[in-house]
Structure formats: structure tokens, C-alpha cells
Amino acid sequence: MKLNLIQTAITVTVISVGFVPTAYSERVSEPSQLAQQVAQLRPQGPRGLEIFLNTHRDSLNNPSPEMRQALDALCQQRDCYASKLYWYTDLAQAKTAASATGKPILSLRLLGRLDQDLSCANSRFFRVALYPNAEIAQFLRDRYILHWESVREVPKVTVDFGDGRKLERTLTGNSIHYILDSSGRPIDAIPGLYGPKAFWRQLSEAEQAVKEYTQRQSSAKESFLREYHRQRLASIQRQWAVDLAKLGIQNPPRLVGMPIDSNEPPSAAIAGTIAVGKMRVEGPMLSNVSPATRNQAALREITDEATWQRIAQLYASDGKLDRNSIALIGAKRFPNGNAENLQRVVSNFEAAIALDTVRNEYMLHSQIHQWFIDGNETINNVNALNEKVYAQLFLTPNSDPWLGLMSSEGYSAIDNDGIRN
């Protein structure tokens, strides 16, 4: 439905700041008891989660809302009952666990919080498409220490239709997984949403890179890392040529960075186009909230969407969801059951994931590889690298407090341009 702000009384407010049955058979613990268990087990790390899961094994096939809430608090991840993954929220604790186990760290950076429903769109997609995936979840439990950290609050929008109905969404923001060694040194990064198969490949390759990096003498570590990224970038470039040859494309489109107007921060609409699945959710609202800018016109001139769609079709299998993810989507989107509509939603989502996968690998990951090849102090520190990623790749720099949702050239005819404190 297209919102007509003239003919329809709608208030839009930007605020800063197979698993789910609808019924359950019995309450195994009172909420207060569950909260006490979470408080006791959370400090014990993944072992505490394992104890909780074993204690409530019979109830987890049909978890009550209280049980799901307790698991979210214990795991620090929304819908943990579907993934059963434990996340550290303190990097120092994650590094201690990594040193003790010899595992690398998978550090997620996102807008909002992973344990809340309205975190940024890509992090929500991770919770549905990646973390509940049976193969990925087992791989993460066995091979990685998991950590997440919020970059900043995610902007939220409430659309009030004036008749009691309200629609809540988030706007802008992207997410990235960093692969760190036990000292917290960045080894690689997986920018944005990848399909399950592609994500597993990235995790596997990065884990091997961490092992080889750790085994090197101190003097050889940096040269190994540059060579690793040089080989990864060369592989991406070769695959790009192979993909274009398969499509019979004689004059390939340029792989270019997203344009940034030097006189104005990138708009939320431009930042949103970087993530296809996210843009399909946020696009209708962004078209009404954010005015068009010169950046948008420039992007249309250099982006060949038809070519990206054709390339994505070559990787359709990478976007396929497993039955655990499909069950979670069905429970969240169609709690009363609607197999036909569920299949349509899943198919559209899988297509968007495949498109995100190729765009993120060819445009964003290739740039990250180049940064590691060039080598500077930025890539040695995950926080500094993250600042660079959000400013130059995701186009949501910390220097812009409005995340592209305000334009110096637009006019809203609202007092103080609608800013409320």
C-alpha cells in the first residue's frame, strides 16, 4: 500500500534511540524461577546455556512465552529457542573464552540490540536465515566464540493510521560479522547478509585463516594476512569474470563503490540500496521519509540491477533456507498457518538473499580485502575498522547523527523540520 500523506491521516514518528506454536502444554517453571536460573547460568557462558537446555529439554519442543523470554535473556539473542546459540556482549570476556578454547571470535556489529525484536533489518534476517540453520548453528557452537556489540541505536518508525492500527518498522542500518583472533585482531569480515551456504563457506575459510595466522611467527603474521586477502580478492575477480562469461556479457559493468556527495552525507535511501532484503522492507517508508538527492540519481546511472539479478540467479542455491529457518518464518509471519503464502514469502526472501550475497561479496567484501592488502593501523583494530566500514561501505557514518534521514536540501513545512527532543 502506498502511503498518501495528503489524503490519509497518518502520523510517522522516527524514534532514536519449526518452533513457535501458539499454545503450550504446561508451565515447567514460574517466570521468577526462570529468571533466577538465567541469572545463575548466564555468567557460566555456553556451558550455562547447555545446563539450561538439558534441564528443560522436554519443554523446549513446545516452549512457553516465558521460556522463550528466559532463553533470549540467557543467550542475549532474540528467538534463541530456534538457534540455541550463546552470545557474549563483552569483548573482553569473548577474548578470554577464545584464548581458553583456541577458537576464533565471530563478532557481530549492528544497529540496535540482537536480543530485541526491532534491531536493524539485516540482524533480524541473520536471526531467521542464518543462526537457526541447523548446519550453521552447529558449526558456530563447535568452532566459534560468539560476540555482538551495538554500534548505535536503530531508528524506528511508527506509522499511525488513526484508527487504532499502527505499523512499526526500523529504518537504515546494516550489520557485519568480524572474524577475530583470540586477541581481538581482525582477520576478515563478512559484510551484510549472505545466503546460508555462502555464509558457511565464509566462516570455514576464515576459521582456517585464523589458524594459519596464529601459527605464524610474529614477524610473518602481517605478510601472511596480506597474502591471504590478496588471494581472496584475486579469487573474487576471477569469479566475477566467470559469471559474466556465463551470462554472455561482453562489456561488463564496473564494480564501483557507492557514491558519496562531498557536500552532504549519504541519504538513508542510498544506504538502503546496499542491502537488497533490507531495502524491500524499508523502501516504501524511505521513499516517503527521505527526499531524493543527487546521490540517488548518480547511483541509478552506475548500477545495473538487471545484471545483478542475472548473476544472483547463478547462486540461487546459496540463498536456500533450511526447514528450521522456514519453520521460524512461518511461526513469526503466519502463526495460524498458511502454507501457500508462506512458500511465496520464503521464495521472495530467498531470491533477495541470493542477490544480497553476490552484491556483498563483489562490492563490499572485495573492498575489505583491498583494505587488508593496503595495510594500515585501521585494520589492526576492530573498532577503527568498524568505523571505516560504516562510514565508507554502509554509508551510515557516526558523523551523521540522523543516519541520512535528514537532508539539508529538503523542506518539510514542519516547525523545526519535525525535530523533537
Secondary structure, DSSP 8 states (H G I E B T S, - for coil): ----TTTS--EEEEE------S--S--SS-HHHHHHHHHHHGGGTHHHHHHHHHHTGGGTTS--HHHHHHHHHHHTSTTHHHH----BS-HHHHHHHHHHHT--EEEEEEES-TTSTTS-HHHHHIIIIITT-HHHHHHHHHH-EEEEEEEE---EEEEE-SSS-EEEEE-S---EEEEE-TT--EEEEEES---HHHHHHHHHHHHHHHHHHHHS-HHHHHHHHHHHHHHHHHHHHHHHHHHHHHTT-SS----------TTS---HHHHHHTSHHHHHHHHHHHHHHS---HHHHHHHHH--HHHHHHHHHHTGGGG---HHHHHHHHHHH-TT--HHHHHHHHHHHHHHHHHHHHHIIIIIIHHHHHHHHH--GGGGSHHHHHHHIIIIISS--TT-TTTT---SS----SGGGG---
